[in-house]
């Protein structure tokens, strides 16, 4: 085993794509300026951090509504519609986690996360059960980058920081971990993380990467349906599918839900007036936004038909749409 033989992951922003904007874009009907003002002055990151540190949401929302009574419904939405802030896993990082697990690398998680809302994601994402231990700020009422939460983690899980790699998307947390003897890695995207772990000997160097960015994989397949709830109940009943939050476009009459069926690619059910029930598209993940941009640019130069250029969609995907030689639509996603 390499000297750095234990891997500790942050969760939000590393393995799970969480952002309150995914919810509030819908609630503000596309008013980006209004949404950003609300998140900067009402439901702020510092306010949310207090819940990450253990304050109950009932108390937090009640107090905030006294200060901003005209935003009461928007404040309540923070907890009532919490699942809609999570678009899904960051697939490239989950692939890395799976490879580490296959190599029997001890895996742990250390996250600033409310103990009240974490069970929602724990029930939704199977990979969260791969960790040998998880320490949440909301359970111990300490927030990263406070050194005390790291020291508590070392003690609780008998982890030696000298043998540990720590991965986080926030530099202050990485700096704190490094100061305590861990090998800190600032997460930017899955391909960069893969390279860092390869340097440490925790992952094998792979040559079969898509343009040296990421292994391509089917992210999801999509189908148009006539009744979203009827179709969802069918897959939940007969295949024990787990349904994500419903997405409603703020710019057109379009709704969709993602369904997870254990492991592997997901199923997206979509409904919109004028669309008849039929298979719609296959989405192929290439691991990062940079990979999407590069591959689409090379495809265009080679004469592949680009249906839509790379963009960030309303439900949080960075994607482009291309047509294969027979005209089948493919979404190329990060």
C-alpha positions in Angstrom: 0.0 0.0 0.0 1.2 3.5 -0.6 2.2 5.8 2.3 -1.1 7.7 1.8 -3.4 4.7 2.1 -6.7 6.2 3.5 -9.0 8.5 1.5 -11.4 11.0 3.2 -13.9 12.8 1.0 -16.0 15.9 1.5 -19.5 15.4 0.1 -21.2 18.5 -1.3 -19.4 19.8 -4.3 -17.1 16.7 -4.5 -19.5 13.7 -4.7 -22.9 15.3 -4.6 -24.0 18.3 -6.8 -25.7 20.5 -4.2 -26.7 24.1 -4.9 -29.7 26.1 -3.6 -29.9 27.8 -7.0 -31.2 24.6 -8.5 -34.4 25.1 -6.4 -34.6 28.9 -6.3 -34.2 29.3 -10.0 -37.6 27.6 -10.3 -39.1 29.7 -7.4 -37.9 32.9 -8.9 -39.1 32.0 -12.4 -35.8 32.7 -14.0 -35.2 36.1 -12.2 -31.5 35.5 -11.6 -30.9 38.9 -10.1 -33.8 38.5 -7.7 -32.7 35.0 -6.7 -29.1 36.1 -6.1 -30.3 39.0 -4.0 -32.4 36.6 -1.9 -29.5 34.2 -1.4 -27.2 37.1 -0.5 -29.5 38.8 2.0 -32.0 36.3 3.3 -31.1 32.6 3.1 -27.4 33.3 3.1 -24.6 30.8 3.2 -23.7 32.0 6.7 -27.3 31.3 7.8 -27.2 27.8 6.3 -23.9 27.2 8.0 -25.6 27.5 11.4 -27.8 24.6 10.5 -24.7 22.7 9.3 -23.4 23.4 12.8 -26.5 21.8 14.4 -29.2 24.4 14.7 -32.6 22.9 13.9 -34.3 24.1 10.7 -37.5 24.8 12.5 -35.8 27.3 14.8 -33.7 28.8 11.9 -36.7 29.3 9.6 -38.9 30.7 12.3 -36.2 33.2 13.3 -35.6 34.3 9.7 -39.3 34.7 8.9 -39.6 37.2 11.8 -36.9 39.3 10.0 -38.3 38.7 6.5 -42.0 37.9 6.8 -42.7 38.7 3.1 -40.3 35.9 2.2 -41.9 33.3 4.5 -42.8 30.8 1.7 -39.3 31.1 0.1 -37.6 30.5 3.5 -39.8 27.5 4.3 -38.9 26.1 0.8 -35.3 25.7 1.9 -36.2 22.8 4.2 -39.5 21.7 2.6 -38.0 21.3 -0.9 -34.4 20.4 0.2 -34.1 17.5 -2.3 -34.5 19.8 -5.2 -31.2 21.5 -4.3 -29.4 18.3 -5.3 -29.4 17.4 -9.0 -27.6 14.1 -8.4 -24.1 12.7 -7.9 -20.9 14.0 -9.5 -20.5 10.9 -11.6 -16.8 11.2 -12.3 -16.0 11.4 -8.6 -18.3 8.5 -7.8 -16.4 6.4 -10.4 -13.2 7.3 -8.6 -14.8 6.3 -5.3 -15.8 3.0 -6.8 -12.3 2.3 -8.0 -10.8 3.1 -4.6 -13.3 0.8 -3.0 -12.4 -2.0 -5.5 -8.8 -1.6 -4.5 -9.9 -1.9 -0.8 -8.7 1.6 0.1 -10.4 2.6 3.4 -12.9 5.3 2.7 -14.3 8.0 5.0 -16.4 11.2 4.7 -16.1 14.4 6.6 -18.7 17.0 5.7 -20.3 20.2 6.8 -23.9 19.0 6.5 -27.0 19.3 8.7 -27.7 16.0 10.5 -31.4 16.8 9.9 -31.2 16.8 6.1 -28.4 14.3 5.5 -30.7 11.2 5.7 -32.5 12.5 2.5 -29.2 12.0 0.5 -28.3 8.9 2.5 -31.5 7.2 1.3 -31.0 8.5 -2.2 -27.4 7.6 -3.0 -26.1 4.1 -2.6 -22.5 5.2 -2.7 -22.8 6.9 0.7 -23.1 3.5 2.2 -19.6 2.6 0.9 -17.8 4.6 3.6 -16.4 3.0 6.7 -17.3 6.1 8.6 -19.0 9.5 8.1 -18.6 12.5 10.4 -21.1 15.3 10.0 -20.7 18.8 11.3 -24.3 18.8 12.3 -23.8 15.8 14.6 -20.8 17.3 16.5 -21.7 21.0 16.2 -18.3 21.9 14.7 -17.6 23.3 11.2 -14.7 22.8 9.0 -12.1 24.4 8.8 -12.1 24.3 12.7 -9.2 21.9 13.5 -11.2 20.4 16.3 -13.6 18.6 13.9 -10.6 17.0 12.1 -9.1 15.9 15.4 -12.5 14.5 16.5 -12.6 12.6 13.2 -9.1 11.2 13.7 -10.1 10.0 17.2 -13.5 8.7 16.3 -12.3 6.5 13.4 -8.7 5.8 14.5 -7.3 7.4 11.4 -3.7 8.5 11.2 -3.5 11.9 9.3 0.0 10.9 8.1 -1.5 8.1 6.1 -4.5 10.0 4.9 -5.6 11.9 1.7 -8.3 14.5 2.2 -10.4 15.8 -0.7 -12.5 19.0 -0.5 -13.7 21.7 -2.9 -13.0 24.6 -0.4 -9.4 25.8 0.0 -9.7 26.7 3.7 -10.7 23.2 4.5 -7.9 21.7 2.5 -5.4 24.0 4.2 -6.7 23.0 7.6 -6.4 19.3 6.8 -2.8 19.8 5.4 -1.8 21.7 8.6 -2.8 18.7 10.6 -0.7 16.3 8.6 -3.2 15.1 5.9 -2.4 15.2 2.2 -4.9 17.8 1.1 -6.3 17.9 -2.4 -8.4 20.8 -3.6 -11.1 19.3 -5.8 -11.8 21.1 -9.1 -13.1 18.3 -11.3 -12.9 14.4 -11.5 -10.1 14.2 -14.1 -7.8 16.4 -12.0 -8.6 14.4 -8.9 -7.9 11.2 -10.7 -4.4 12.5 -11.7 -3.6 13.5 -8.1 -4.6 10.1 -6.8 -2.6 8.4 -9.5 0.5 10.3 -8.4 0.0 9.0 -4.9 -0.4 5.5 -6.1 -4.0 5.1 -4.9 -5.3 4.7 -8.5 -3.8 3.0 -11.5 -2.8 5.2 -14.5 -5.3 4.5 -17.3 -4.6 5.0 -21.0 -8.2 4.4 -22.2 -9.4 7.9 -21.2 -11.6 10.0 -23.5 -8.9 12.5 -24.7 -7.2 12.0 -21.4 -10.2 13.5 -19.5 -12.5 10.7 -18.3 -14.0 7.3 -19.1 -17.1 7.9 -21.1 -20.2 6.2 -19.6 -24.0 6.3 -20.2 -25.4 8.7 -17.7 -29.0 8.3 -18.4 -31.6 7.4 -21.1 -34.7 9.5 -21.6 -38.2 8.9 -22.7 -41.2 11.1 -23.4 -44.3 9.9 -21.4 -47.9 11.0 -21.4 -48.4 11.1 -17.6 -45.3 11.7 -15.4 -46.8 10.4 -12.2 -48.3 7.3 -13.7 -45.0 6.3 -15.3 -43.1 7.1 -12.1 -45.4 4.8 -10.1 -45.0 2.0 -12.6 -41.2 2.0 -12.3 -41.4 2.4 -8.5 -43.8 -0.5 -8.1 -42.3 -3.0 -10.5 -38.6 -2.1 -10.4 -38.2 -0.5 -7.0 -37.0 2.6 -8.7 -36.0 5.6 -6.5 -37.5 8.9 -7.9 -35.7 12.2 -7.7 -37.5 15.6 -7.3 -39.6 16.8 -10.2 -38.0 19.4 -12.4 -40.3 22.1 -14.0 -38.8 24.4 -16.6 -39.2 28.1 -16.0 -39.0 28.9 -19.7 -41.3 26.3 -21.3 -44.0 23.8 -20.4 -41.7 20.9 -19.6 -41.4 18.6 -16.6 -39.2 15.6 -15.8 -38.0 13.2 -13.1 -34.9 11.1 -12.9 -35.3 7.5 -11.6 -32.5 5.4 -10.2 -32.7 1.7 -10.5 -30.0 0.4 -8.1 -26.9 1.1 -10.0 -25.8 2.2 -13.4 -27.5 4.6 -15.8 -30.6 6.4 -14.7 -34.0 6.8 -16.5 -35.3 10.3 -17.2 -39.1 10.6 -17.7 -40.2 13.7 -19.5 -43.6 15.2 -20.4 -44.5 18.3 -22.5 -47.5 19.2 -24.6 -47.1 18.1 -28.2 -44.6 15.3 -27.4 -45.8 11.8 -28.0 -44.6 8.9 -25.8 -41.4 7.5 -27.3 -37.7 7.0 -26.5 -35.9 10.4 -26.6 -32.2 10.4 -26.2 -29.1 8.8 -24.5 -26.8 10.9 -22.4 -23.1 10.1 -22.3 -21.0 11.6 -19.5 -17.4 12.4 -20.3 -16.5 13.6 -16.8 -16.0 17.4 -17.0 -17.1 20.6 -18.7 -13.7 20.9 -20.3 -14.1 17.5 -21.8 -17.6 18.4 -23.2 -16.2 21.5 -24.8 -13.2 19.8 -26.3 -15.1 16.8 -27.7 -17.9 18.9 -29.2 -15.3 21.2 -30.8 -13.5 18.2 -32.3 -16.8 16.6 -33.5 -17.8 19.8 -35.2 -14.5 20.0 -37.0 -15.0 16.4 -38.2 -18.4 17.1 -39.6 -20.6 15.7 -36.8 -23.9 17.5 -36.6 -24.1 19.6 -33.5 -27.7 20.1 -32.5 -27.0 22.5 -29.6 -23.7 23.9 -28.3 -22.5 23.3 -24.7 -24.6 25.1 -22.1 -25.8 24.9 -18.5 -29.4 23.7 -18.4 -32.1 24.8 -16.0 -31.8 21.5 -14.1 -28.1 21.8 -13.6 -26.6 19.8 -16.4 -23.7 21.0 -18.5 -24.4 19.5 -21.9 -24.4 19.6 -25.6 -26.6 17.7 -28.0 -25.2 16.0 -31.1 -26.6 13.6 -33.7 -25.0 10.2 -34.5 -24.7 9.0 -38.1 -28.3 7.7 -38.1 -29.7 10.9 -36.6 -30.1 9.6 -33.0 -29.7 12.3 -30.5 -26.9 12.1 -27.9 -26.4 14.4 -25.0 -22.8 14.8 -24.1 -22.7 15.7 -20.4 -20.0 16.7 -17.8 
